[in-house]
Amino acid sequence: MTMRKLLAVSLALVMVLSLAACGSGQTKNEEPAAEETLAEEQAEEPASDEASDTGKVLVLYFSADNTKEVDAVSSATPMVGDVSSTQWIAEVIHEEIGGDIEGIIPSVDYPLGYDECADYAKQETDTDARPAFEALSVDPESYDVIYIGYPMWWYTIPMVLETFFDTYDLSGKTIVPFNTHAGSRDGGTYSVIQEREPGATVLEGIAISGSSAGSDDTRQQITDWLSGLGLK
């Protein structure tokens, strides 16, 4: 082989080795870069949140036993221990679903005697009164789901609840009523609440006989009702 051919072969061999080394270097450099890019993309992806948020929940209730005087108990109110039947139901609901719980306290206490309280409530109903209540420690309009409990007074909601619905706009909220009664069940009051809060969604409530509050069967009835609402 002539010197010229030998030189040409040597140059060609050097070029091949250089290209191979260059290709090998690109492979080594590109693989870590790809891994780094994947790691960065994974880091940027937000962690999945499997917990469902049903929104803020408030359990609100009123009964004649809700007074400014802590030792005042109305004989007009069926009691479970030292709390009214309506409050007992509210506490059962609160135990099951959590959230906040608040009592509506009238600015003027209702009479303690049964007949006196009944007459007082009848006068409020007949005159379409709007009795004032003490300032709440929470803002009902800041909640998403509001359970509202009350006793049936003269076949309708207590007039202090009329004041409540006049005070707060619950549009866009879900209202879940519950009530105690002595035979009139809900008396169509769930529809009344819907009329007072037309922008809200009022679900089917539960009517509990005041005399049955406190029993295990009634507690189970409330639990089953809550499960059927599909809000838990």
BAFI-3210 file (N, C-alpha, C; in Angstrom, 3 decimals, decimal comma, padded with zeros to 6 digits):
// residues 232
n [1|2|3|4|5|6|7|8|9|10|11|12|13|14|15|16|17|18|19|20|21|22|23|24|25|26|27|28|29|30|31|32|33|34|35|36|37|38|39|40|41|42|43|44|45|46|47|48|49|50|51|52|53|54|55|56|57|58|59|60|61|62|63|64|65|66|67|68|69|70|71|72|73|74|75|76|77|78|79|80|81|82|83|84|85|86|87|88|89|90|91|92|93|94|95|96|97|98|99|100|101|102|103|104|105|106|107|108|109|110|111|112|113|114|115|116|117|118|119|120|121|122|123|124|125|126|127|128|129|130|131|132|133|134|135|136|137|138|139|140|141|142|143|144|145|146|147|148|149|150|151|152|153|154|155|156|157|158|159|160|161|162|163|164|165|166|167|168|169|170|171|172|173|174|175|176|177|178|179|180|181|182|183|184|185|186|187|188|189|190|191|192|193|194|195|196|197|198|199|200|201|202|203|204|205|206|207|208|209|210|211|212|213|214|215|216|217|218|219|220|221|222|223|224|225|226|227|228|229|230|231|232]
n.u [000,852|000,557|002,107|000,359|-002,186|-002,202|-002,161|-004,643|-006,427|-005,848|-006,732|-009,461|-010,147|-009,701|-011,697|-014,019|-013,784|-013,944|-016,541|-017,998|-017,311|-018,376|-021,096|-021,533|-021,101|-023,229|-025,387|-024,943|-025,165|-027,770|-029,551|-029,561|-030,602|-033,163|-034,255|-034,164|-035,958|-038,360|-038,596|-038,905|-041,379|-043,043|-042,810|-044,100|-046,738|-049,808|-050,593|-052,960|-056,193|-058,199|-060,150|-063,461|-065,088|-067,776|-068,588|-069,217|-070,997|-073,882|-075,736|-078,706|-081,013|-084,192|-086,119|-088,642|-087,223|-084,831|-083,396|-082,318|-081,814|-080,095|-081,070|-083,705|-086,542|-089,001|-092,238|-093,737|-092,251|-091,263|-088,913|-085,607|-083,848|-081,873|-082,206|-084,077|-086,407|-086,098|-083,517|-082,122|-082,439|-081,056|-078,482|-077,957|-077,900|-075,709|-073,677|-073,528|-072,868|-071,087|-069,579|-070,825|-072,785|-075,656|-077,836|-080,933|-081,760|-084,350|-084,863|-086,615|-087,621|-089,726|-092,845|-092,817|-094,769|-097,049|-099,647|-099,432|-097,223|-098,196|-100,369|-098,996|-097,449|-099,528|-100,604|-098,457|-098,458|-101,004|-100,775|-098,819|-096,192|-092,762|-090,594|-087,624|-084,268|-081,332|-078,012|-076,344|-073,534|-072,340|-072,276|-074,911|-075,082|-072,600|-072,341|-072,701|-074,481|-077,352|-078,881|-082,018|-083,852|-086,920|-089,825|-093,247|-095,494|-098,665|-099,422|-097,545|-094,319|-092,375|-092,686|-090,340|-088,616|-089,535|-088,560|-085,856|-085,625|-086,306|-084,099|-081,783|-080,364|-080,487|-079,883|-078,735|-077,882|-078,142|-080,879|-081,883|-084,574|-085,778|-088,071|-090,019|-093,101|-096,570|-098,341|-099,034|-097,108|-094,973|-096,582|-096,652|-094,620|-092,116|-092,463|-093,211|-090,788|-089,329|-090,696|-090,021|-087,313|-086,618|-084,440|-082,924|-082,146|-084,371|-084,428|-086,068|-087,380|-087,303|-089,756|-090,303|-091,933|-092,313|-092,434|-091,143|-088,504|-085,132|-085,084|-083,613|-084,619|-085,578|-083,211|-081,944|-083,717|-083,241|-080,559|-080,771|-082,300|-080,521|-078,526|-079,907|-080,117|-077,899|-075,821|-073,683]
n.v [-001,187|002,176|005,161|007,360|006,120|004,805|006,931|008,059|006,046|006,022|008,567|008,284|006,307|007,647|009,615|007,990|006,880|009,219|010,122|008,003|008,249|010,761|010,265|008,448|010,104|011,913|010,264|009,606|012,115|012,915|011,138|011,594|014,174|013,734|012,295|014,227|016,104|014,644|014,285|016,912|017,513|015,763|016,839|019,230|018,500|018,687|017,256|014,640|015,131|013,301|013,619|014,666|017,783|018,943|021,404|024,163|023,547|024,222|023,800|024,871|025,990|026,473|026,872|027,255|026,986|028,130|030,588|033,718|033,447|031,105|029,261|029,038|027,202|026,182|025,026|024,511|023,237|020,122|018,095|016,659|015,277|017,849|019,504|020,938|019,137|019,805|020,878|018,598|016,953|018,562|018,358|015,643|015,534|017,203|015,693|013,642|014,808|016,870|020,137|023,422|024,492|026,227|028,110|029,839|032,627|034,316|037,852|038,706|036,782|033,883|033,167|030,959|029,130|026,617|027,307|030,099|030,500|029,349|031,061|033,436|032,832|032,414|034,966|036,258|034,907|035,547|038,279|038,443|038,860|039,958|038,910|039,919|038,581|037,506|038,525|036,366|034,175|033,367|033,691|032,900|033,112|032,493|029,814|026,605|024,467|024,343|023,263|023,573|023,814|023,548|023,937|023,045|025,645|026,577|025,353|026,155|027,658|028,989|032,494|033,874|032,656|033,602|036,169|035,542|034,536|036,823|038,304|037,072|036,226|033,353|032,423|030,132|028,358|025,177|024,122|022,297|021,253|020,498|019,354|019,472|018,134|017,867|016,209|017,355|016,947|018,052|020,056|021,370|023,191|023,010|023,706|026,334|027,405|027,179|029,056|031,364|031,464|031,555|031,316|029,294|025,774|023,601|020,777|017,587|017,415|016,279|015,212|015,040|013,590|015,402|014,076|011,695|012,197|011,627|008,887|005,684|004,601|006,872|008,276|006,538|006,778|009,420|009,215|007,452|009,045|011,181|009,799|009,181|011,596|012,117|013,905|013,524]
n.w [000,000|-000,877|000,389|000,234|000,109|002,555|004,318|003,736|004,571|007,266|008,045|007,506|009,348|011,748|011,598|011,713|014,288|015,760|015,213|016,343|019,022|019,509|019,061|021,139|023,315|023,081|023,660|026,336|027,469|026,837|028,084|031,008|030,884|029,893|032,039|034,043|033,005|033,100|035,843|036,614|035,401|036,802|039,325|038,986|038,675|040,354|043,549|043,824|045,178|046,982|048,825|049,334|049,369|050,969|051,703|054,010|057,014|058,930|061,876|062,959|065,406|067,089|070,034|072,606|074,863|074,394|075,801|077,247|079,871|081,558|083,389|082,909|082,103|079,921|080,472|078,333|076,519|075,304|076,975|076,935|079,200|080,276|078,119|075,376|073,267|070,585|070,562|071,307|069,039|067,216|068,271|067,924|065,114|064,696|065,904|064,057|061,558|061,942|061,577|062,466|065,304|066,432|068,505|068,174|069,922|071,390|071,760|073,704|076,308|076,156|077,842|080,717|081,485|080,178|079,045|079,024|077,337|074,984|074,433|074,034|071,782|069,985|069,744|068,498|066,063|065,039|064,644|062,806|063,691|064,110|065,979|067,659|067,694|069,489|068,537|066,316|066,707|064,451|060,861|058,986|056,202|055,256|055,070|053,428|053,619|055,558|058,363|059,773|062,665|064,551|066,703|066,006|065,989|066,522|064,127|062,271|061,402|064,135|064,832|065,195|063,484|061,086|061,291|061,158|058,500|057,138|057,681|056,678|053,545|051,912|049,412|046,997|048,870|050,601|052,319|055,109|056,716|060,050|062,523|065,580|066,870|067,931|066,773|064,372|062,513|059,898|058,980|056,510|056,577|055,406|052,792|053,248|054,136|051,783|050,254|051,647|051,229|048,275|046,560|047,516|047,958|049,242|051,103|051,721|054,909|058,377|060,617|063,984|066,698|069,640|072,084|071,597|071,336|072,254|072,496|071,580|069,232|067,905|067,556|065,751|063,638|062,867|062,098|059,905|058,193|057,698|056,309|054,002|052,741|051,234|051,668|053,336]
ca.u [000,000|001,370|002,033|-000,830|-003,352|-002,118|-002,561|-006,091|-007,101|-005,672|-007,633|-010,837|-010,319|-009,790|-013,008|-015,020|-013,665|-014,405|-017,999|-018,504|-017,144|-019,330|-022,424|-021,598|-021,192|-024,576|-026,283|-024,738|-025,618|-029,195|-030,343|-029,841|-031,447|-034,529|-034,695|-034,388|-037,193|-039,475|-038,703|-039,460|-042,796|-043,749|-042,832|-045,047|-048,096|-050,359|-050,986|-054,406|-056,925|-059,330|-061,171|-064,507|-065,462|-069,198|-068,842|-069,434|-072,298|-074,374|-076,964|-079,339|-082,266|-084,917|-087,255|-088,961|-086,218|-083,677|-083,606|-081,116|-081,603|-079,684|-081,799|-085,127|-087,044|-090,421|-093,048|-094,361|-091,296|-090,851|-087,499|-084,824|-082,882|-081,880|-082,298|-085,354|-086,423|-085,535|-082,063|-081,605|-082,341|-079,966|-077,207|-077,761|-077,480|-074,356|-072,781|-073,410|-072,340|-070,067|-069,896|-071,086|-074,139|-076,012|-079,226|-081,548|-082,256|-085,175|-084,455|-087,549|-087,900|-091,119|-093,334|-092,425|-095,932|-097,536|-100,743|-098,930|-096,372|-099,073|-101,115|-098,038|-097,127|-100,731|-100,687|-097,430|-098,903|-102,165|-100,366|-097,694|-095,109|-091,377|-089,833|-086,173|-083,443|-079,981|-077,059|-075,717|-072,064|-071,906|-073,021|-075,496|-074,866|-071,264|-072,377|-073,239|-075,610|-077,874|-079,971|-082,796|-084,815|-087,905|-091,077|-094,455|-096,291|-099,919|-099,448|-096,599|-093,029|-092,396|-092,526|-088,950|-087,973|-089,886|-087,569|-084,591|-085,636|-086,288|-082,775|-080,701|-080,615|-079,817|-079,850|-077,593|-077,596|-079,016|-081,540|-082,441|-085,391|-086,220|-088,994|-090,769|-094,535|-097,429|-099,350|-099,220|-095,923|-094,306|-097,612|-096,397|-093,652|-090,961|-092,841|-093,156|-089,372|-088,957|-091,270|-089,259|-085,967|-086,819|-083,170|-082,250|-082,666|-084,887|-084,574|-087,114|-086,960|-087,776|-090,662|-090,180|-092,821|-091,522|-092,423|-090,290|-087,103|-084,313|-085,060|-082,679|-085,308|-085,612|-081,837|-081,714|-084,537|-082,519|-079,353|-081,188|-082,716|-079,313|-077,866|-080,683|-080,021|-076,770|-074,956|-072,563]
ca.v [000,000|003,387|006,090|008,193|005,324|004,547|008,167|008,226|005,071|006,471|009,702|007,777|005,604|008,667|010,236|007,033|006,812|010,493|010,134|007,048|008,856|011,867|009,681|007,892|011,232|012,471|009,351|009,740|013,434|013,086|010,323|012,308|015,327|013,232|011,951|015,467|016,707|013,874|014,587|018,258|017,457|015,117|017,763|020,293|017,993|018,793|015,993|014,422|015,270|012,404|014,001|015,521|018,872|019,233|022,779|024,461|023,080|024,834|023,277|026,009|025,525|027,350|026,386|028,183|026,802|028,966|031,861|034,399|032,979|029,709|028,379|029,103|026,066|026,362|023,815|024,332|022,567|018,766|018,101|015,430|015,657|019,298|020,264|020,777|018,070|020,347|020,951|017,225|016,538|019,334|017,818|014,357|015,859|017,749|014,573|012,811|015,485|017,866|021,526|024,302|024,424|027,522|028,279|031,156|033,053|035,521|038,987|038,694|035,387|033,450|032,759|029,594|028,255|026,099|028,122|031,448|030,457|029,085|032,295|034,419|032,423|032,621|036,397|036,561|034,364|036,298|039,635|038,315|039,573|039,643|039,054|040,027|037,555|037,939|038,384|035,051|034,197|032,948|034,284|031,800|033,269|032,004|028,356|025,996|023,620|024,831|022,506|024,510|023,088|024,369|023,256|023,549|026,530|026,936|024,745|026,793|027,917|030,100|033,764|034,312|032,158|034,557|037,236|035,003|034,472|038,207|038,878|036,435|035,744|032,062|032,000|029,300|027,431|024,017|024,171|021,008|021,516|019,434|019,973|018,662|018,404|017,107|015,536|018,017|016,636|019,286|021,058|022,130|024,265|022,926|024,542|027,720|027,807|027,370|030,338|032,441|031,470|030,970|031,058|028,175|024,430|023,073|019,330|016,984|017,420|015,198|015,665|014,137|013,869|015,883|013,097|010,554|012,621|011,041|007,424|005,088|004,444|008,179|008,553|005,753|007,391|010,615|008,752|006,923|010,202|011,876|008,982|009,249|012,929|012,130|015,052|013,172]
ca.w [000,000|-000,997|001,514|000,089|000,489|003,987|004,985|003,537|005,435|008,656|008,254|007,531|010,608|012,791|011,498|012,194|015,744|016,311|015,134|017,322|020,348|019,592|019,233|022,481|024,239|023,024|024,351|027,772|027,907|026,634|029,010|032,251|030,609|029,793|033,385|034,766|032,500|033,628|037,269|036,748|035,064|037,895|040,452|038,703|038,723|041,713|044,170|043,723|046,431|046,874|049,801|048,778|050,253|050,783|052,090|055,422|057,488|060,154|062,462|063,625|065,988|068,009|070,807|073,682|075,905|074,054|076,471|077,736|081,244|081,402|084,281|082,586|081,327|079,646|080,563|077,026|075,644|075,681|077,331|077,001|080,214|080,538|076,869|074,682|072,260|069,337|070,726|071,306|067,634|066,616|068,731|067,242|063,749|064,777|066,171|062,860|060,372|062,267|061,280|063,610|065,835|067,010|068,886|068,003|071,226|071,235|072,610|074,831|076,644|076,137|079,163|081,064|081,587|078,898|078,515|078,778|076,140|073,839|074,144|073,522|070,414|069,165|069,471|067,494|064,775|064,565|064,256|061,871|064,379|063,781|067,217|067,483|068,348|069,807|067,435|066,224|066,724|063,117|059,748|058,211|054,759|054,901|055,049|052,213|054,014|056,827|058,978|060,582|063,479|065,255|067,049|065,350|066,847|065,869|062,796|061,355|062,025|065,096|064,133|065,250|062,258|060,036|061,428|060,662|057,037|056,665|057,959|055,913|052,183|051,806|048,007|046,652|049,959|050,783|053,624|055,514|057,907|060,958|063,475|066,532|066,749|068,846|065,956|063,071|061,705|059,453|058,738|055,288|056,834|054,507|051,641|053,714|054,128|050,381|049,839|052,280|050,641|046,941|045,883|048,167|047,727|050,503|051,012|052,539|056,299|059,231|061,677|065,120|067,831|070,759|073,166|071,243|071,313|073,306|072,437|070,628|067,949|067,245|067,119|064,542|062,585|062,416|061,397|058,597|057,387|057,272|055,283|052,771|052,100|050,299|051,917|054,202]
c.u [000,883|001,151|000,767|-002,081|-003,375|-002,578|-004,067|-006,864|-007,025|-006,619|-009,090|-011,131|-010,474|-011,154|-014,105|-015,012|-014,168|-015,925|-018,613|-018,421|-018,130|-020,737|-022,595|-021,749|-022,561|-025,548|-026,159|-025,272|-027,132|-030,017|-030,573|-030,760|-032,905|-035,075|-035,001|-035,696|-038,417|-039,686|-039,322|-040,957|-043,612|-043,871|-043,858|-046,491|-048,626|-050,754|-052,496|-055,036|-058,203|-060,449|-062,172|-064,916|-066,915|-069,556|-069,093|-070,866|-072,632|-075,660|-077,540|-080,683|-082,863|-085,955|-087,505|-087,962|-084,941|-083,912|-082,276|-080,793|-081,313|-080,474|-083,302|-085,514|-088,546|-091,153|-093,770|-093,488|-091,015|-089,336|-086,904|-083,691|-082,992|-081,895|-083,653|-085,260|-085,828|-084,023|-081,449|-081,432|-081,177|-078,611|-076,915|-077,267|-076,038|-073,331|-072,512|-072,660|-071,250|-070,523|-070,068|-072,534|-074,427|-077,500|-079,692|-082,202|-083,072|-084,720|-085,356|-087,920|-089,394|-091,553|-093,014|-093,604|-096,458|-098,598|-100,267|-098,079|-097,216|-099,851|-100,197|-097,694|-098,315|-100,877|-099,660|-097,872|-100,032|-101,795|-099,220|-096,465|-093,747|-090,528|-088,323|-085,467|-082,035|-079,050|-076,420|-074,199|-071,475|-072,745|-073,613|-075,230|-073,495|-071,211|-073,003|-074,484|-076,050|-079,049|-080,703|-083,896|-085,700|-089,073|-092,222|-095,227|-097,510|-099,878|-098,512|-095,260|-093,176|-092,071|-091,103|-088,167|-088,347|-088,901|-086,228|-084,554|-085,703|-084,881|-081,706|-081,191|-079,807|-079,833|-078,572|-077,223|-078,526|-079,562|-082,163|-083,246|-085,589|-087,076|-089,575|-092,242|-095,287|-098,555|-099,511|-098,077|-095,254|-095,302|-097,407|-095,341|-092,412|-091,232|-092,822|-091,718|-088,898|-089,492|-090,471|-087,868|-086,025|-085,525|-082,398|-082,860|-083,079|-085,149|-085,708|-086,619|-087,430|-088,596|-090,659|-091,183|-091,962|-091,400|-091,516|-088,814|-086,367|-084,212|-084,047|-083,326|-085,342|-084,228|-081,526|-082,506|-083,834|-081,288|-079,694|-081,600|-081,510|-078,600|-078,585|-080,607|-078,892|-075,824|-073,711|-071,360]
c.v [001,229|004,259|006,937|007,427|005,074|005,766|008,372|007,289|005,513|007,624|009,245|007,090|006,588|009,327|009,319|006,962|008,085|010,577|009,196|007,615|009,974|011,350|009,110|008,999|011,841|011,584|009,510|011,073|013,575|012,304|011,026|013,508|014,901|012,901|013,207|016,139|015,999|014,175|015,958|018,267|016,834|016,041|018,853|019,830|018,088|017,436|015,859|014,500|014,458|012,776|014,945|016,561|019,238|020,632|022,922|024,127|023,765|024,136|024,382|025,545|026,583|026,543|027,385|028,082|027,592|030,354|032,467|033,963|031,479|028,763|028,380|027,935|026,233|025,034|023,546|023,521|021,151|018,727|016,697|015,724|017,146|020,125|020,018|019,658|018,549|020,437|019,559|016,717|017,265|018,764|016,457|014,593|016,340|016,654|013,764|013,506|016,499|019,275|022,335|024,146|025,711|027,541|029,702|031,537|034,329|036,619|039,112|037,238|035,091|033,044|031,287|028,637|027,836|027,008|029,531|031,497|030,240|030,344|033,350|034,116|032,641|034,099|036,811|036,096|035,191|037,688|039,637|039,071|039,115|039,854|039,050|038,849|038,108|037,700|036,995|035,199|033,771|033,685|033,153|031,895|032,765|030,482|027,856|025,161|024,057|023,958|023,463|023,753|024,004|023,485|023,821|024,394|026,978|026,584|025,425|026,986|029,019|031,415|034,307|033,783|033,017|035,736|036,787|035,015|035,868|038,799|038,351|035,977|034,470|031,521|031,217|028,295|026,216|024,062|022,807|021,232|020,269|020,084|018,956|019,050|017,563|016,432|016,128|017,747|017,926|020,395|021,893|023,210|024,182|023,739|026,022|028,233|028,038|028,683|031,512|032,575|030,850|030,662|029,899|026,851|023,858|021,578|018,842|016,860|016,195|015,804|014,622|014,545|014,271|014,871|011,902|010,917|012,013|009,533|006,937|004,936|005,771|008,573|007,806|006,317|008,625|010,225|008,241|008,064|010,951|011,104|009,072|010,569|012,976|013,288|014,697|012,718]
c.w [000,000|000,216|001,447|000,531|001,997|004,784|004,889|004,440|006,888|008,972|008,355|008,854|011,771|012,784|012,034|013,712|016,402|016,315|016,159|018,721|020,549|019,827|020,622|023,506|024,242|023,787|025,852|028,281|027,825|027,656|030,348|032,032|030,537|031,171|034,200|034,327|033,054|035,103|037,490|036,446|036,190|039,091|040,248|038,794|040,142|042,246|044,108|045,099|046,327|047,842|049,162|049,807|049,994|051,240|053,580|055,829|058,813|060,586|063,340|064,188|066,907|068,766|071,920|074,821|075,606|074,632|076,882|079,162|081,203|082,294|084,001|081,696|081,153|079,741|079,250|076,080|076,125|075,883|077,229|077,976|080,489|079,266|076,231|073,652|070,945|069,424|070,719|069,874|066,953|067,015|068,120|065,813|063,753|065,038|064,904|061,731|060,678|061,918|062,553|064,055|066,596|067,345|068,618|069,336|071,055|072,193|073,828|075,103|076,587|077,547|079,426|081,118|080,228|078,292|078,158|077,510|074,886|073,445|073,523|072,059|069,485|068,807|068,420|066,107|064,192|064,055|063,253|062,406|063,862|065,035|066,954|068,153|068,549|068,621|067,477|066,250|065,390|062,084|058,903|056,716|054,316|054,825|053,751|052,494|055,403|057,252|059,916|061,321|064,296|065,703|066,207|066,352|066,058|064,374|061,788|062,067|063,072|064,389|064,200|064,046|061,057|060,075|060,869|059,139|056,411|056,744|057,013|054,540|051,999|050,382|047,727|047,726|049,889|052,196|053,907|056,796|058,756|062,034|064,446|066,440|067,779|068,074|064,570|062,103|061,210|059,114|057,481|055,454|055,943|053,245|052,006|053,672|052,701|049,844|050,406|051,681|049,241|046,204|046,462|047,712|049,072|050,337|051,903|053,974|057,055|060,359|062,783|066,202|069,027|071,873|072,880|071,201|072,498|073,250|071,408|069,255|067,191|066,761|065,824|063,364|062,012|061,607|060,000|057,664|056,855|056,160|053,950|052,060|051,073|050,474|052,721|053,377]
res [m|t|m|r|k|l|l|a|v|s|l|a|l|v|m|v|l|s|l|a|a|c|g|s|g|q|t|k|n|e|e|p|a|a|e|e|t|l|a|e|e|q|a|e|e|p|a|s|d|e|a|s|d|t|g|k|v|l|v|l|y|f|s|a|d|n|t|k|e|v|d|a|v|s|s|a|t|p|m|v|g|d|v|s|s|t|q|w|i|a|e|v|i|h|e|e|i|g|g|d|i|e|g|i|i|p|s|v|d|y|p|l|g|y|d|e|c|a|d|y|a|k|q|e|t|d|t|d|a|r|p|a|f|e|a|l|s|v|d|p|e|s|y|d|v|i|y|i|g|y|p|m|w|w|y|t|i|p|m|v|l|e|t|f|f|d|t|y|d|l|s|g|k|t|i|v|p|f|n|t|h|a|g|s|r|d|g|g|t|y|s|v|i|q|e|r|e|p|g|a|t|v|l|e|g|i|a|i|s|g|s|s|a|g|s|d|d|t|r|q|q|i|t|d|w|l|s|g|l|g|l|k]
***
